[in-house]
Amino acid sequence: MENEEENRSRILLTRFKPAEFKLLDSRFKKTRFRKLSEYIRSVLLEKPITVTYRDKSMDEVLEELILLRKELNAIGNNLNQAVRNINSAHGHADTRLWVNLLGVINGKLEPSIIQIKDQMNKYADIWSQKL
């Protein structure tokens, strides 16, 4: 008997104007609910609703951080390849060539690291102002 009461067997059909449905749907999308029916049931039964908030102003920051991470990964890969080749050429005539190449990579690496640090400091300042 208890199991029968837990099943949802009653259907409530409700019609909305397009503007009403759009408003309801936009509110639903801001919540944690996966189904519109769950959201509507919670609203009608006055249950607590958790609304998620997304700071869209930080989207640019997130995109920039993703690009910076990709840049750091590329730099790290290049550096690892150079060091691996230097280690494998130890004692060969190519060693001097790879050491020179590592110096060139380091010369290109330094400005990128400075730029990344400057960007990170800028974003840290932005975040600290929001707190």
N, C-alpha and C positions, 0 to 999 in steps of 0.2 A: 504494500500500500504506500509506503513512504516513497518508493521509487517512482510511482505514478505521479505523485505531487511534484517531484523534481523535474519531470519532463515538461517541456514547454509545448503544450498542445493547443493553446489558444492563439489565434491569429488576429492581429489588429491591422486593418488596411487603412492607410492614411494617404490622402493626396495633398501634394504641395504645389504651389505656384513655382515657376522656374526660379524666381528671385529667392523665394523661401528655401527651396532645396539647395540653391547655391550657397546661401548663408549657412545652412545646416551642415553642408558638406565641407565648407571652409573651416568651420569650428571643429568638425570631426577630425580633419587632417592635422590639427594642432594638438591632438591628444595622443595618448599611448595606445588607444584602442585599435585593433586590427580590422574589426568589422563595424560597419555603420549601425547594424542592429544592436550590438553591444553598447555603443555610445548612446543611442536613442533610449534604450532600456534604462541605462544609468541616469540619464537626464530625467526621464519620466518618474523613476522611482526615487529621485533625489539622493542618489548615491554620490560619493565623492568622485570628482573627475580630475585626473592629473593632466594638466596642460603643459606641453613642452614649449620652451621658448628658445628661439634661435636668433642669435644676433647676426643679422645679415651684413652688418658693417665689417665684420671680421672675415667675410668670405675672401676678400682680396688678400688679407694677411695669410689665410690658410693656403690660397693658391701660390702665393710667393714662397711660403715655407716649403711647399711641395717641390717647387722648382729649385730652391736652395738645396734640398735634400738630394735631388737628382744630380745637381752639380757636384755636391760633395762625394756622392757615390762614383761619379765618373772620374773625379780627381783621384780618389782612393784606388780605383781600378788601374788607372794609368801608372800611379806610383808603385803599386804592387807588381805590375808587369815589369817595370824598369828594374826594381830590386831583384825580382826573380831572375831576370836575364843577367844582371851583374853577378849574382851568386852562381849561376850556371856557367858563366864565362870566366870564373876565377882562375887566374894564371894564364889565360889566353890573350891573344893580341886584341880581342874585342873588348876586353875589360875597360880599357881607357875610353873607348867609344861610348860604352854604356855609362860610365861615370860622367862623361860630358853630357850625355842625354839626360841623365838624372839632374844635373845642374840646370839644364834648360827647363825641364819639367818643374823643378823647384822654383825657378824664376817666374814661371807662369802660375805656379801654385800660390805663391805669396800674395799677389794682388787679389786673387779670388778669395782667399781666406780672409783678407782684410775687408773685402766687400761684404762677405757673408757675415762677419762679425758686426760690421756697421748696421746691416739690415736687421740682424737679431737684436741689437741694442735699440734700434728705432722701434721695433715691434714690442720690446719689453717696456719701453716708455709709454707706448700707446696703451698696453694692457694695464700698466700700473695706474694710469690716469682713470681708467674705467672702474678700478677697484675703489 
